[in-house]
Amino acid sequence: MDTRTKGGGTLPWGWWLRASTRGLEDDNGIHWQTVREAFWQGKLGFPESHFAKEQLELLLRVLTAIGSRWSNGGENRHDLFGGDMLFWRFYLGWLSSVGLLAKEGRLGLEAPLTELGSSVMLMLQATRDPDWVDLPMEAVVDAVRHSGRDAPDEARRRALSAFEREVAGRPHVFAREQIHRSHLITLTGVAVGARLPTRRITWSQSFTDESARDDFFGWLAERTDRWDDWGQLAYSKGAKRLTEHFLTLVIGAGVKPS
């Protein structure tokens, strides 16, 4: 059984695993290196993965929040998933399907933990990685979103970062930024006409995720020769005019910058 009690209290999931020289042995004679591995692969059926630790930290925080405030689904949704209803509904539906959440409540969104859910929560709390303890939920969600990226994506990020360092001294510079959960590209230029020239942001655009932002930044990086003219356009006619210009170029595919 997945949930076992001792003395009337719920014990952390996996307390029945037997330690041996080969690791932790379950009831089926399978050996695991850690309790979390036994849960991730043995109980949930997920393959061995480098991003399991991020997913398990997210699971711990969701179970803990539900265990403390299970009747307030709206608060948990906004606090844990930034108000993303689709993500929230899917995640709670999955929790219910694997037996960690009771199959009750309004659309299953305000249901309490099952005994198994409480047992898993205790196990995750007892085996928690100290490096995650002080990280805000926002950082955990970002880690989950980015942990599955493959080597080509990592190589692209390194290349774009190197490119940004090379062009940092230009009069007009496009750069990638992140403010809280917003992924941005900003255009910084030198303000003219002032007694003391200063740099200021003349244009910015937010994107739904890091990948979409980097795709557009890669497009900009191939057109560095146009940056000064685009910077002057944003400064003289406003950020909206530059956005319209970009839309014309991207949609027009092949229209040369004017």
Secondary structure, DSSP 8 states (H G I E B T S, - for coil): ----EETTEE--TTTT-EEETTEEE-TTS-EESSHHHIIIIIIS-----TTHHHHHHHHHHHHHHHHHHTT-HHHHHHHHHTT-HHHHHHHHHHHHHTTSB-S-SGGGTT--B-HHHHHHHHHHHHT--GGGTTS-HHHHHHHHHHTT--HHHHHHHHHHHHHHHHHTTSSEEEEEEEETTEEEEEEEEEE-SSSS-EEEEEEEEEESSHHHHHHHHHHHHTTGGGHHHHHHHHHHH-HHHHHHHHHHHHHHSS----
